[in-house]
Amino acid sequence: MSFSVCILTGGKSSRMGTDKSQLFFKGEKLVTKMIRLSQKVSDDVFIAGAQSHQKSPCYPDESPDKGPLSGIRTALSQAKYDWVLILACDMLFFNESIVNWLTNEFNSLSKEKIVFAANERNHYLIGFYHRSVLVDVKKALHSDDLSVGQLLMDGNFRKLNIPKSLESFIANINSPKDLDTFGFMKVKIIAFGQIEEILGKKELEWMTESSDLNEFKNELFEAFPELNTISFRFALNESLVDNANLSMNDTIALLPPFAGG
């Protein structure tokens, strides 16, 4: 039995202050990592959200601004298979171990319509949903009852107890405070000239463990080895520096010689 995978990116990310799916972590966008890992177990991986990401299909929410339930509706409507694995895009440490565990659990399904991960709370956005649930989802959206939990009313669900060894991998990030809890900070990178070409974007939102610019430079080199071949300078919050401590929401400009003066 096969399943589709839908990654939800339709949230407003108001607490984080930027699109969480587009945050870079260890040199890779969160949504790109989710796509890459999901493609190991499914040939139908797509995104439900407001904009297109990467080369994977992306479908706008069919009921915009109505939370995760809207994304689930889009997923069940667009999926190739009857079963869809729904995943939030903001799980910082999501890895292959979680993917393999979910796949193994899927192979043991029987008559359930919804199967989701759980520990001390229910994780509705790490779970399998059968297409037959679509009718209930549409009814809920029409009535403006936007709780995903209401879909469990008929009792046709099962909780997947997350092994203790995997619990840390499902942590999601909703705000800068969450990042701080895990020892990370969010910084903004602005690239100029050839550096922009190497990074592929003018501006990047980046999650880092680095405490200063020297550490951050090494992190950047590991993610983009081509940067080792060119010289450039840092501007931290619009001031040229050789090294300095980093703080949450700093802006780091990467300046090639022509831009640095």
N, C-alpha and C positions, 0 to 999 in steps of 0.2 A: 504494500500500500504506500502511495506517495503523498506528499503534501507540498503546498505552496508556502512561501514565507513572505510576510508583509511587514515592513519596517515603518513605524508610524513617526512622521516628522511634522505633523500638522499643528503642534502646540505653538502657543505664542511666545514661549520662553521669556515671559515678562520678568520673572524673578532673576533669571540669569542676565538679562539685558542684551542678549544676542542669541541668534539661532543656535541652539545646542547641537543640532546635527552637523553644523559646519565647524565646530570646534576641532582643533588639531590636538591630538594626544600622541606623543612619541612619533611625531612626523606623519600621522595619518588622521584624516577626518574620522570622527566617530561613526558617521553614517557609512563611510567607505569600509571601515572595519566590519561593521555589521553585515554589509553586503558580501564582503569577501568570505566571512565565516559561514554565512547562510548558504552560499553557493556550493559549499562542500557537501551539503546534505539535500539540496533541492535544485531542480532545473527551472523552477519558476519563482524567482525572487524579484520583488518589486517594492515600490515605496508608495505610501499613501500620505500625501501632504500637499503643501501649497506651491512647491516649486520643484523643478527637475534637478536631480543630483546624479553625477557620474553618467554612466551609460545604461544604468538599469531603468526599466520603465517606471514612470512616476505618474500617479493619478491624483488629481485634486480631490479633496474631501467632497463627497456628495451632499453632505449637510454641514457646511462650514461653521466654525465657531461653536461647535457643540461637543467639544472634548473628544476623548478617546473613542467613545461610542460611534462617533462619525467616522473615524478611521477604520473601525471594525466593519462598519457597513461597506465602506469602499473596498476593503480587503475581500470580504465575502462576495462582493459583486464582481470583482475583477479576477479572482483567482482561477487558475487553470484546473486545480484539483478541488475536491469537496472539502478537504481539511486544509486549514490555513494556520500556520504558526504565526501568531501576532507578537511582535517584539517592539518595545520602546527603543528609541534611538540613543538614549542618553546613559547607557550602562557603561561606565568608564572602564571596568575591568572584564567585561564580557569576553570570553575566550572559547577555544575549541572544546575544552572540558565541559562547559555548559551545553554547547551544541550537541556533543555526543550523548550527554545525559538525557537531554530532551528527545533526541532521536530514539534512544533505547526505550524511553517511556512511551513514545508514540506507538512503537511496535507492539505494545501490550494493551492498546485500547480495545474496548469491547463495544458497549452500546451507549457510551457517554456522548454528549453533544459538545461539552466544554470541559477542557482539562487544563488546569493552570498551576503554576508553581506557588508554593505556600511555605511559610515558616510561622513566625508569630503573627504574620499578617498575610493577606491574600495578594498575590502579584498577578493581577488580571492581564497585564501587558507582557507576560511571559507565559503564553499558553496557546493551546490548540482550540480552534473553533470550527465547528462543522457548518457547512453552508446552510443547513436546515434552520440554523439560528437566525438567519437573515430576516425572516418574517418578524420575529420578536424584536430585533434591533430596530427595524423600521417603525414598529408600533411605539416603541419607547421614544424614539426621536420625534415622532409626530406629537406625542403627549408632553414633550419637553422634560421627561423623566430621564436624566442623563447618567444615572448611576449604572456602571457596568455590572455591579453586583445583582441588580434586579433580574438579569438574564438567568440567574440560578434558581429562580422560584419554582420551576417544575421539578427540581431535584435531579435532573439528568446531567450531573457534573461529577468531577472527581478532582481532588486536590493532590498535587504531586509534592510530597514532602522533600524539600531541598536538603540534600546531604550537607552536614555541617562543613565538610571540606570545600563546598562550592558556594556557601552563602556570601562570602565576600565578593564574589565575581558578579553578583547581580545588583550591586549598589548603583543607584542612579544619582545623577547630579542635577539639582534644580536651581541652585543659586551659588554665588561666590562663597557663601558660608559653607556649603557642602564641600566645595573644593578645598577650603581651608582645613576642614575636618580630616581630609585625606592627605594633607601636606602639600597641596598644589596651589598654584595661583594662576589667574588668567591674565595674559598680557596681549596687547595688540601689536602685530608686526606690520610695518609699512615698508615695502620693498621698492627700490628704484633701479632703473636701467637693466643691466644684465641679470641682476639678482631677481628682479620680478619675473624674468623669463625662466629662471631656474626653479623658483618657487611655484610658478604657474598662476600666481594671483598677485594683485597689487597689495591687498590687505588680508591678513590672516588673524584669526583669534586663536590663541595658542595656550594650552595648559602645560605648565612647567613645574618641575620640582627644583629647578635651579635657584640658588639664593642670590647669585650675582651674574653679571654679564659674561664673565669668563666661562662659568659653568654653562650658561645658556648658549654660548657660542659653540661649545663642544656638542651640546645637544642638537644644535642646528646642523652642524657638520655631519653628525651621525645620520640625521634624517635626509640631508641633501648633500651627499659627498662632493658634488660639483662645486660647492662653495669653497672647497679647499684650494681650488685652482685660481681663485681671483682674490684681490685685496679689496677690503671695504672697511668702513668705520661704522661705529654705533652712534646714534643720537638717542639719548634717553629723555623722553618728555621734552624734546626739541633742544636739548643741550648735548653737544659733542662730548663724549667721554671715552676713556680707554677701558675703565671698569667701574662698576658701581653696584650697590645692592639693589635688588629688585623688590617691588611691592605689587600688591594686587592692582590690576587695571593700569599698569604702566603702559606707555606707548614706546615701542622700540623701532626706530628707523634704521634700515640697512642701506648705507650710502656708498656707492662705488666712488672712485676718485673724482670723477667729473662733478658729482653732486656734493662731495664733501669739501671742495675748495682746496 
